Every structure is written in structure tokens, then in C-alpha cells.
Amino acid sequence: MADIARYPFVRHLRGSGTTHVEQIRNGRTVRSGVGASFWFRPLSAVLNEVPVDDRELPLLFHARTADFQDVTVQATITYRVASPATAAGRIDFSIDPEHGQWRGSPLDQVAALLTESAQQYVVDLLATLALTDALAGGVGPLRAVISEGLSGDARLTQTGIEVVGVRVVALRPEPEVEKALRTPTREQVQQDADKATFERRAVAVERERAIGENELQTQIELARREEQLVAQRGANARRQAEEHAAADAVATESEARRTVALAEANAEGTRLAGAAQGDAEAARVAAYADVSEAVLMALALRELAANLPHIDSLVLSPDVVTQALARLGAGAGTAAAREQA
């Protein structure tokens, strides 16, 4: 707003670089311009202050599509007053000469004009589109129709308002409808995720099957090799047993031959020893053939005495001595008789 300094009977106005100020006296414009500074009399001066900077106007309104679905449009319009004098002639931009405040709400009128115009173009466009088509088309068509509509709006041109830019932020249906519309896509995404999961599991199962088959083939190969090893060990054991049996047979045969040879040698030695002993006994008997009985008895006693155990003392009774002498005498008579015979 303009700064107004009050003095007796006069006032001083100092504007800014973004406002256009004009002074009207008696229905005639006395001064006008951006950044103006001048003296005036409050009782005879009419002051208008029009902002010429770019201003942002946020919009949020509802519209209905061709299939009777309510949608919310959020947009922002950037505008400026291109012709301050024209705007001041169509909209009340007058200010109080005492305090510098607007007497009315000119910017609210401009905002209402822009909002209603933009909303009209958007409503006309959405009325021809179904909800899915409108959402699929995005905010581009809405931005284009608002820009074209406001640029060619005769009322805005006559008011001196120029639209600098239009931005459409969002086009959203009701929450329930939006959730319903998202459901197929969400389900499709979930199906794709499940499909990817199933494919991953299938690949994992296939790999596990391949690994299992490899392990089974390895076990089969190990079993086959173990069978070959057992067969080879059995063959080796049989061959070793056969070799041991052959060696034992050879050893047994050799031992048998040696035993037979030893037995034959022992038998021959025994025979020879018996023959020699028999010859010696025959020779000894032949040597005793011409010896008298008394001599033979004496030899027998000597032999007996040699083979008797050791006797420290011997007691002979008279009966024993008598019998012995009697036998000895009888033996001597028999021998004499044989000699006489």
C-alpha cells in the first residue's frame, strides 16, 4: 500500500515500484504512474492504486465428468494487471486519502473473475470425458484449456488483466472411487509380483531338482565304484586265498615228504638198530652157550646187583641162608650130572 504522510490541509503520497497510482481531480486524471510521489489535497483528490506485479491465485474446485463422477481440480493461475488505467475504470481500486487503504476488495473481485472463468472451461471439458479418460489424459488437457480460455477471454481483456501462466497441480476423484480405480492396477501389479515369485520359485525348484539329480548321479557313480572296489577286493581276497592255499599245499606236500623221509629214515635206523641189537644179543647169547650154570648165575647176580637200588645194610636170617645154600647145592649137583652125562 501507498504511504501517506498527513500535514495540515495537504497530504503526501509515496508509492512503490510495483503499484500504479493515479490522482483524479474533478473527473480528470492529474497524475498517474508506477512509483509516483506527489502532494495532494485530501478533500478534492481521488486516488487509485493498482498493483502491477505478478500475483499467484490458487484454485480448488469440483467438476463432474461425463459418467457423473465428481473430481477435484487443483491449479494455480499467475496474472498481472497489464492496463492499470483500464482496470481502475472497471474495478474499484480507490484508496482512502487519509490512511492509504483500499475502500473495497478489488483483488477479491479479480480472483473471483479468474476462478469462475477457469472453472467454466474445466467444467466444459470434463463434461465431455469419462472419468478414466480424464485421469488417463492427466493435467495437460486441463492446463491447455484454461490457458487458451483465459487468454481469449474478452472480459479479462476489457478489464486489463493478463494471464501470465497456468499450472494444474492435480486432478483427483473421490477417495472411494480413486481406491476402486487403483484396485485393478494394484491387483495386476500383485499378480505380476506373484508371477515373478512363482517363476523364481520354479527356477529354484528346477535348480534344486538339478542339484538333486547331480547328487543322485554322484551317489550312483560312487555306489558303482564301490561295487567295483568290493568286487576287486573279493577277487584280490580270492587270489590271495588261492595263493595261500597253493603255498600251504606246497608247504604241506613238502612237510609230508619230509615227514615220510624222516619216518623212513627213522624206520631204517630202527631196523638197523634192532638188527644190530639182535646180532649183538645173538652174539652175547652165543658167548654164554658154553658157560656153566654157576657162572651164569654169578653173572645174573652181578647184573642184578648192578641194577638193584643202593642198600646200606642187609640182614640175612638163617632160614634165608639155608635155603640159598640148599638151592645152590642143588644147582651144583644138577650141573655135575649134566657134565657126567
C-alpha positions, 0 to 999 in steps of 0.5 A: 500500500501507498504511504501517506504522510498527513500535514495540515490541509495537504497530504503526501503520497509515496508509492512503490515500484510495483503499484500504479497510482493515479490522482483524479481531480474533478473527473480528470486524471492529474497524475498517474504512474508506477512509483509516483510521489506527489502532494495532494489535497485530501478533500478534492483528490481521488486516488487509485492504486493498482498493483502491477506485479505478478500475483499467484491465485490458487484454485480448488474446485469440483467438476463432474465428468461425463459418467457423473463422477465428481473430481477435484481440480487443483491449479494455480493461475499467475496474472498481472494487471497489464492496463492499470488505467483500464482496470481502475475504470472497471474495478474499484481500486480507490484508496482512502486519502487519509490512511492509504487503504483500499475502500473495497476488495478489488483483488477479491473481485479479480480472483473471483473473475479468474476462478469462475472463468477457469472453472467454466472451461474445466467444467466444459471439458470434463463434461465431455470425458469419462472419468478414466479418460480424464485421469488417463489424459492427466493435467495437460488437457486441463492446463491447455484449456484454461490457458487458451480460455483465459487468454481469449477471454474478452472480459479479462481483456476489457478489464486489463488483466493478463494471464501470465501462466497456468499450472494444474497441480492435480486432478483427483476423484473421490477417495472411494472411487480413486481406491476402486480405480487403483484396485485393478492396477494394484491387483495386476501389479500383485499378480505380476509380483506373484508371477515373478515369485512363482517363476523364481520359485520354479527356477529354484525348484528346477535348480534344486531338482538339478542339484538333486539329480547331480547328487543322485548321479554322484551317489550312483557313480560312487555306489558303482565304484564301490561295487567295483572296489568290493568286487576287486577286493573279493577277487584280490581276497580270492587270489590271495586265498588261492595263493595261500592255499597253493603255498600251504599245499606246497608247504604241506606236500613238502612237510609230508615228504619230509615227514615220510623221509624222516619216518623212513629214515627213522624206520631204517635206523630202527631196523638197523638198530634192532638188527644190530641189537639182535646180532649183538644179543645173538652174539652175547647169547652165543658167548654164554652157550658154553658157560656153566650154570654157576657162572651164569648165575654169578653173572645174573647176580652181578647184573642184578646187583648192578641194577638193584637200588643202593642198600646200606645194610642187609640182614640175612636170617638163617632160614634165608641162608639155608635155603640159598645154600640148599638151592645152590647145592642143588644147582651144583649137583644138577650141573655135575650130572649134566657134565657126567652125562 
